[in-house]
Amino acid sequence: MSYKIKEENAVIQSEVKLSGTLTIPIGTKEVYPAVLIIPGSGGSDRDGNVPKFKMGIYKDLAEFLTGLGFVTLRYDKRGTHQSEGDAYTRGFRDLANDATAALRFLKQHPKVNENQTIILGHSEGAQLSPAVYVQEPSVGVILLCGGAMPMQEIINWQRQQAYDALNQLGGFKGWLIRTLHATEKAKKTNAKFDRKVLNSTAETMRVFGKKFPAKWLREFYQYDVFTDLRQITCPVLVIAGEKDCQVPLAACEQVIPSVSGEAEFHVIKDMTHILKSWTGIMDASNPLKIYKQLLEEPLPEEFRNCLSAWLGDHIFGKDIDSKQIVGK
């Protein structure tokens, strides 16, 4: 069955007020299972959009999941868009507490079966999800493009991908990079920056003349994700993108032996970090150039099928045909 949907505004009371959107199936049931969508890093809004870069991935996810029969909640992070707070002074624990408040809000909604709520985290949200689960358990956890690797290791991997891409450049630009030892200098600069952040207690810093959220990076660097992963006893679904150049495959693979409950791991062919398909070669030194070409693309069919199959098995006890769902 494919459900039509309706949207409601949501005001979530955490340490600050957060603004969100509920998508609700239009049907005859009194209550429905529900999914909280915890977004990735950066300043995108609840839909996954930033000015001139409208990905819409969280809106697409919400509408797809509601079409399957789930209430969903997505929200603007603290200090962004319509939510209160300061984006520069928030840290890991602030973001985890906000997501926990959102999950509790979702459970209390009159159209939600509080015993059938699921945490879904993407990218940074996948890092936050185990900490949220420990504070407010759910019947399932879905981790997209991340989950089981310390943030500092992920960032170092991202940097190495960029270094390698730069070193492989041809022509005059490549020659110049190698002649000036640009990647070696970048490594030293990044290492110095990490030491400065970790040795500081400041909430913000000036980096190249711009304000930087030092507390956010420091707390993510210090967070031991494996301690919380071991406390997850519910079913877990982990999905990675074959063309993800922002999070290593190992960050997803390592979830499986780390959680205490049953877990599944799937790699979606050609899927990038922004949950869109790219059949070409990824440029790790400039992925935004590729992402801008994918903004109008739908969520990959294989990805949607994977979500619907797992949700059907664990929530409805039967398969769901995702091809019946209207929309992206």
Secondary structure, DSSP 8 states (H G I E B T S, - for coil): ---EEEEEEEEEESSSEEEEEEEEEESS-S-EEEEEEE--SSS--TTSEETTEE--HHHHHHHHHHHHT-EEEEE--TTSTTS-S-TTT--HHHHHHHHHHHHHHHHTSTTEEEEEEEEEEETHHHHHHHHHHHHS--SEEEEES--SS-HHHHHHHHHHHHHHHHHT--HHHHHHHHHTTHHHHHHHHHHHHHHHHHT---S-EEETTEEE-HHHHHHHHH--HHHHHTT--S-EEEEEETT-SSS-HHHHHTHHHHSSS-EEEEEETTB-TTS-B--S---TT-HHHHHTTSTT----HHHHHHHHHHHIIIIISS---GGG----
